[in-house]
Amino acid sequence: MDRRIAAVLVTDVVGYSRLMGIDEVGTLAALQLHRDELFDPMVARYSGRVVKLMGDGMLMEFASVVDAVSFSVDVQVALAERNQGIAGDRRIDYRIGINLGDIIYKDGDIFGEGVNVAARLEALAEPAGICISGTAYDQVSSKLDYGFEFVAEKHVKNIQEPVRVYRVNPEAGNSLKGAVSSSAAVVRRKRASITIRKFRILFDGEDLTEYVDAFCEDLEIAFAQLRSLHVLANPLSADSGANRESAADYLIQGSIRSRGEKIRINVQIIHLVSGFNVWAEHYRCDTEEFYSGAEAIVEALVASAQTQIVLYEGTQEKDFHDERERVEHLVSKAWSILYGLTPEALDHAERLCRAALSLDPRSARAHQVQACVLHHQYYMGFATDPEQVLRLGLDQINQAAEINDEDEYTHWVRGNVLIDLRETKKAFSAFDRSREINPSFSLAVASYGTACAWSGQSEEAFRYSEQALSANPKDPSNFFRFNTIAVAQFAAGDFEQSLQWSERTIERRKTFLIPHLIRVASSAHLDMSDLPHKVEEMLEEFPAARPNALKLAPFTRQKHQDSLRIGLERGFKQAEA
């Protein structure tokens, strides 16, 4: 047994089970060709070795981490070229993870933390993407002409310290742009890019420069954890950040003012091409909170900014360099339109998703947004065949997760579909995974509250809903938080409060069936004289609504289902009298 430092590389085929289900013989033949014609010759060229095959993946070792990263870029570019012209559902993509670390060598095999970290990095990579550890990045960042994007620090099982994770962006390097840009562009999808300019400081008393620098760094790290945005690191020196700002789509800037014991933070998002002010907000805290990191403000700022950029991206018309960019544009537009949350908006978003999937059946985001549309059609009471819509939604989100399991939105949508199915324990696990990927993801916090409300955990539902409203107060879907509070109050037996919150929800969004159901049932339990009128208002919006509509209200406890059923039956009986 021997110990040594080595570059460890792990590969895995994306969607292997699905590919085998479509064409087992053809898939195995294609994988063997990849091995014979690409992997083996390139491994030899870069002085590496294949340690062993692991199902549909491979474990490799390189003496030089520079060689390992160069090999991974070359092989991904070659695979992208081979995939040109192949139908989307039959295209074979690989994820690659690379770590530089300590390994144990025995009888030709390798073991240890160095291998475990590489395997974890492979799982974090996007389809056709490459992730490397911080130890690998430290060695290659100044030696290779590629772009490297910090993702986050991730905890790996049985390893005490978190691992820094970086994505390799081949098209960001000068040497690749001329020769292989058309192929390398396939390695990762085009995302909106942001950069953060150092906030201006206006202080009365103590110099806040050190704390403001730390605040901006925390912001940059938090944004880097978002899969939906590409962060261009902007040095804190104003002079050195000009090139980054010119390359970004959006600029985040602001000022921090102190007066006495109070701090005011002003923030803007500017779309750099048009100069349009996409979003502006201000936050207040005391100096003690700011000195300790202002974590709540960082979380709220990132959550709100992410929502506003997603919405604005969907309104932009763009030129497309390839089919994948067209697919991404269709999906971004679908996300933006989905937020209208009307029957017409959801139908439009679904058509855009279908168009995207017709171009690329393996677009994880298109499947994800399609599932989100179907969930909202079901949950808001728009579906003519609710059970079929729910089945389709589950199928779509499962496909999205199979293609890319490292997207916070995918796990969030999966959790909401599981709430619809009354599988709240699994829903909580999905939201946990979503928050693991993106700790600032306020939608997951909100959906924790939703799951708690339907499972009768009212106090927790109030807490999560208030946290989500505080983190993202301008989210256009916040009427769902009001509805969650109404459901939680109903489950707690406080019908006066559930009536008030359901009416607040209806004021924001009249075309949402559940708050109508809660309002009618609450009014019935309170013996309200205007109960028949409330039933009539519900039927005006939802003519097919009847007591059996309670199946769309996914209470998991029988006593809450019975309470809703009894209230609805009483309401319909009085309305028909």
N, C-alpha and C positions, 0 to 999 in steps of 0.2 A: 504494500500500500504506500502511495506516494502523494504528497501534497504539492500543489503549484498554483501560480496565478495564470489564468488563461482567459481568453475571450470565448464565451459560450454562446452559441446561437441555436435557437429553437424555432422550427417552422411548423405550421399547421394549415390544413386546407379548410377554407371557409365553406360551411354548408355541406360537409362531406356526406352526411346521411341523406340529405336531399338529393345530391348528385347521384349517389348510388341507387336511390329509389327511382330516379328517372332513367338511368342507363348504367347498370352495374358494369357490364363488359366494357363499354366505351370509356367510362370513367377510369377504370383500372388501367386500361391501355394508355390513356392520356397521361396518367400519373407516371407510368413507367417511362414514357417518352420524355417527360419533363426531367425525370431522374437521369436518363441516359444521355440526353442531348443538352441539358442545361446545368442541372445541379452538380453532377459528378465532374464534368470538365471544368466548370467555374471553381469548384472547391479546390481542385488540383492547381488551377491557375493562381489562386490566392493562398496556396500552401496550408490549406486546412484539411480536415478529415471528417468524414461522416462517422460518428461514434456508433449510432444505431438508428434504426427505423422505429418509430413509435406509432403504430396504427397508420394514420394518414399523415403523420408528422415525422420530422427528423431532428435528431440532436447532433450538433456539430461542434468542433473545437478548432480554434485558430490561435496560433502563437501571438498574432498581432491583432489588436482590436481595430486598427485602421484597415487591415485586410478584411476583417469580418464585416465592417460597415460597407466598405467598397463592394464586397461580394454581394451583400444584400441589396444594394441599390442596383447593381448590374443585373441581378437575377429578376428583380421586380420589373425593371424596364423591359427585359427580354420577354417576360411573361405577358406584360401589357401588349407588346407587339403581337404575340401569338394569339391573344384574345380578340384582336381586331377581327370583326366579321363573324364571330361566334355568337350564337343566340345567347341572350342574357341569362337564361336559366340553365345553360350548359357551360358557361364560362367558369374556369377554375382559377380562383384567386388564393393567395397564401397570406397569412399573417406571419411576421417575423419579429422575434424578440432577441436582444443582444445584451449580455452583461459581461463586465470585466470583474472577475472575482476569484476567490480561493476555491479550488476544487480538489477532490480526492480522486486519485487515479488508481484503479485496481483491475487487473486482467483485461485491459482494453476499454473498460467502461469508466465513466466519470460520475461523481456524486457530489453532494454537498450544497451549501448555500448558493454558491455561484450558479449552479444548475437550476435551483428552485426559483431564483430571481429571474433568470432568463425565461423560464416557463411562464411566470406571472406577467412579464413584459409582453410576451407573445399574445397572451389573452387580452391585453389592453390595446393592442394595435388595431387599427382599422383594417377592413378588408383591403388587400393589396398594399398594406402599410407596414411601417417599420417603427418599433419603439426600442429605445436604448436606455440603459441605466445612467445615473449620474456619474458613476465611476468611468463608464465608457465615454460619456460626453466630455468629461474633463480631459481625456486623452486625444479625442478626435476633433473637437470643435475648432482648434486652431490649425489642424493639419489637412482637413478635407473641405472642399469648396461646396458644401451643401448647407441648407438651412436647417437649424435645429430649434424646435419649439418646445419650451417647457410646458408640461402638462400639469403635474401635481406631484406631491409626495404621497406614496401609497404604502400601506402596511402589507407585508407579506407574512404568511403564516410561519410561525416558528423563528422569525427574525425580529429582533427587538427594535432596531432603528428603522424608520420609514425609508423607502427607496425613492430617490428622485427619478422621475420619468420624463423622457424627452421623445418627441416625434421627429423623425428624419424627413425633411422636405426636399427631395432632390432638385426640384425645379427652382429652388431659391438660390442655388449656387451658379456663379457665372459660367463655369466650365461646361455645365450641362445644358444651358439654355439654347445654345446654337445647334448642337448636334442631335439631342434627343428630347427636345422640349415636347414634341407632339406625343411621344410615348410616356415620358415621365409625368406629364400632366395627368395621366390616368392613375398614378399612384395614390393621389388623395383628391378628394372632392374640393371644389372651390367654396370656401366659407367667407362670410363677411369678416373683414379684418378691422381691428380697433387698435388705437394706441392711446396712452394716457400721458397728457402733459402735466408736468409738475404744477400742483395747485399754487396759486398766488397766496401770499401770506400777508394778512393785515392784522397786526397784533397791538394790543395795548398793554404793555408791561413785559412779561417774560418772552424771550425769543422762542418761537415754536418750530423753528426750522427742522430740528432733528425729528420731532414728532410728525411733522407734515411729510417729511421724506419717508418715514416708516409707514404712515397711512397710505401714501401712494404705492409703496411696494406691496402692502397688503392687498390693495385693490388689484394690482397687476396679477398677483398670485391667484386671487379669487377668480378673476376673469379667465386666467389661463386654465382653470379647471372646467370651463364650459366647453362642451363639444361643439356647440353651435357657432362659436366665434373663434377667429384666429387672432391671437394677441401678438402684436409687434412690440417687442420690448423697447421702451423709450427711455434712454438714460436720463438720470435726474438733472444733468446739465442741460440747460435750455439750448445751448449752442450745438450740442451733439445730437439733438433729437429731430432736426429738420428733415433728414432723409426718411426717417421712419414715418413721420407724419405725412409726407408726400406719397408714401406707398400705401397708406391705410385708407379704408373706406370711411371710417368714423373716428372722430377725435373726442375724447372725454377730457374736459377741462373744468376748472372751477377755482374757487377761492375759499380760504379758511380765515374767519375773523374771530378774534377773541376780544372780549370786553369783560373785565372783572373775572368772575367765575364761570362765564358762559361762552360757549363756542357755537358759531353758526357756520355751516358748511354749504356752499352753493355749488351746484353741479349742472353741467350742460353736456348734451351729446350733439355734435355737429356732423352732418353728412358732408364730407370734405369736397365731393365733386360738385354738389349743388350749393353748398353753403347753408343748407336748410337746418334750422334748429329743431332737431327731432324731439328733444325732451329736455326739460329743465325742472329742477326740484331743489329744495333746501331742507337741511336737517339741523336739529339743535341738540346739544348735549352740554353737560358741565365739563369743566376742565379735567376733573379726575377721571371721568369716563374716557375722554379723548386720550389722556396720557396712558391709559391702560389698554389702548388699542382700538376702541370704538367698534368692536366686532359687530354689534347690532346694526350700526350704520353701514358698515361695509357690506353686510349681508343684504340689507334693504336696498342699498344703491345698486348692487350687482343684479339682484332679482328684477328690479324695475327696469334697469337699462337693458337687460336681456329681452324682456317682454317688448319694450318699445322698438328695439332694433329688429326683432323678428317681425313685428307688425309693419315697420317701415320698409324692410327688405321686400316684402310681398307686393309693395306698390310700385317698385322700380322696374322699368323696362330695360333689358340689357342685350348686348350682342353676345352670341354664343360661339365659342371656338370649337366645341365638339358636342356630341350628343349628351354627355353627362352633365355639362353645364346647363343644357336645356332642361334636363330632368330636374336638376337642383332648383332652377328658377320656377318650374311648375310646382314643385313641392313647397317652396317658400311662399309662393302666391297662395297656395291652398291653405297654409297655416294662417296667413294674414286674413283671408276671407272667412276661414272657419270661425275666427273670433267674432264675427257678426252674430253667430249662434241663433240664427233664424232658420226656418225650414229651407228657405231659398238659398241662404249662405252655405248651409251644410251640403245641399244638393250641388251647388257650384263647386265647392271644395272637393266633393267626391268625384266629380267629372274631371277635375284637374289631376287628381291622384290616379284615376284610371288612365289618363293620357300619359302621365309619367311612367306608369307601370307597363304600358304598351311599348314604350321606348326602352325601358330597362326593368324587366321583371324582378331583378335582384336589387333594386333600390330599397335599402332598409328604411330610409326616411319616408318613401312613398307608402310602403306598407304600414309604417307607424302612423302617418297622418290619416291614411284611410281608416285604420282601426279607431283613431280618435274621433273621426267624423261619425263612424257607425255607433260608437259608444254614446256620443251626444244625441244622435237621432233616437237612440233607445231611451236614454236617461231623461231627455226633455219631453218625451211623449210624442215624437213626430213619426215614429215607425208604424207603418200599416201592418207589418208582420214582425212584431218585436222579437219573437224567439229566433227567427231566421236572421235578423239583423245582429242579434247578440252572438249567434254562432259564427257569422261572417267576421265580426269584430275580433273574436277570439282567434280565429284562423289567421287573420291579417297580422295581429300583434305577435303571434307565435312565429310567423315567417320573418317579421322584422327582427325579433330576438335571435333567431337562428343565423341570420346574416351578420348582425352586429349586436352583440350583447353588452356593449360598453357605451350606451347612450341613455342619459337620464330620462329623456322623454319616453323612450320605449318602455322602461320599467314603470314609469308613472302611468302611462296608458294601460299597461297590463294590470296594474293595481286597480284602476277604475273599472275595468272590465270584470275583474274578480269581485269587486263590490257588487256589481250588477248581478253576479252569479251567487251572491251571499256567501262568498268564500273570503271572509274578512281576515282570517289569520294569514292566508297566502297574500292577500292585498297588503297587509302590513309589511310582509317580507319584501314585496316588490318596491314599496316606498322606501324601505330601508336601503335597498340596493341603489335606488335612484339618488338618495341623499349621500350614499357612499361615493358615487361618481361625482356629484356636484353638491357640496354641502350648502350652497347658497340657493338651492332650487326651491323657491317658495311654493310652487304648485304642489310639490310632494308634501310639504308641511300642511297645506290646505287639505290635501286628500287624506292625510292622517286623520284630520278632524272629521272628514266625511265618513270614513270607516268607523271611527269611534261613535259618531252619532247613530248610524244604522245598527250598531251592535249594542246600543244602550249605555255607552260610556260617556255620559253627557258632560261631566266636568272636563274630561280630556278634550272633548269636541270643542267646548268653549275656548279652552286654552290654545289649541292649535289654530282655530279660526281667527282668534284675535292676533296671534303671532303672524299669520299669513297676511291679514289685512294691514298690519303695521309694516310688514316687510315690503309689500307691494300695493300701496293704497290706490294706485291709478290703473291697476289691472282691470280691463273691461269685463272680465269674467267674475268680478268680486260678488256679483249677486248670488253666485253659488255659495259663497261663505255665509251670506245671510240665510240662505236656505238650510245650510248645515246647522246653524244655530236654531232655526225654527224646528228642524227635525229633532235636535237634541233636547229642546224644551218640551216637545211633545212626548218624547220617550221618558223624560223626567216627570211627566204629569202636570207640568205648569202650562195649562192650555191658554191662559191669558197671554203669556209670553210667546208661545208658539203661534198664536193668532197674530200678534204684533209683528213678529219677524217674518211670517209668511206673507203678510201684507206688504212689508218693506221689500221683500223679494219680488213680488208681483208688480210693485211700482217700478222696479228696475227692469223687469223682463216679464211681460204679461204672458208671452207664449212659452210657458214652462209649466208642465202639468203638476209636478210634485208639490210646489207651494200651494196650488189650488186645492189639492187633496188634503194637505195639512190644514189649510184655512177652513175648509168645509167641515172636516172632522173636529177641529178645535171648537168651531162655532157650535157644532152639535152638542159637544160635551158641556159647553157653557150655556146651552139653551138660549142662544141668541135669536132674537126675533127676525133678523134679516137673513136667517139661514137659507130660505128658498132663493133669495136674490143672489146669494153667493154661489149657489149651485148653478143658477142660470148663467152667471158670468163665466163659470168654468166651462159650461156646455157651449157657450158662444165660441170659445177658443178651441175646445176639444169636444166636438159633438159626439164622438164615440166613447167618451169617458163614462164609466159606470162603476159600481162597487168593485167589480173584478179588476179594475185598473190598479188596485192596491198591489198587484204582483209587480208593478213597476217601482214600488216603494220597498227597497230591499232590507226591511227590518229582519234581523236574524233571530230575535226572540219572539216567541209565540204571543206573549202578552201584549207586545207592541203592535203586532199584526192584528190581533183581535181588537185592540183599542181603535186602530185606524178603520178596520172593517165596520165596527159598530157605528162609529161616527159617520162614515159615508152612507151606510144603509139608512140611518136616521135622516140624514140630509136629503137623500133622494126621495125618501118616503114623504117628507114634508113638501118637497118641491112638486111632487106629483099629485098632492092632495087638492 
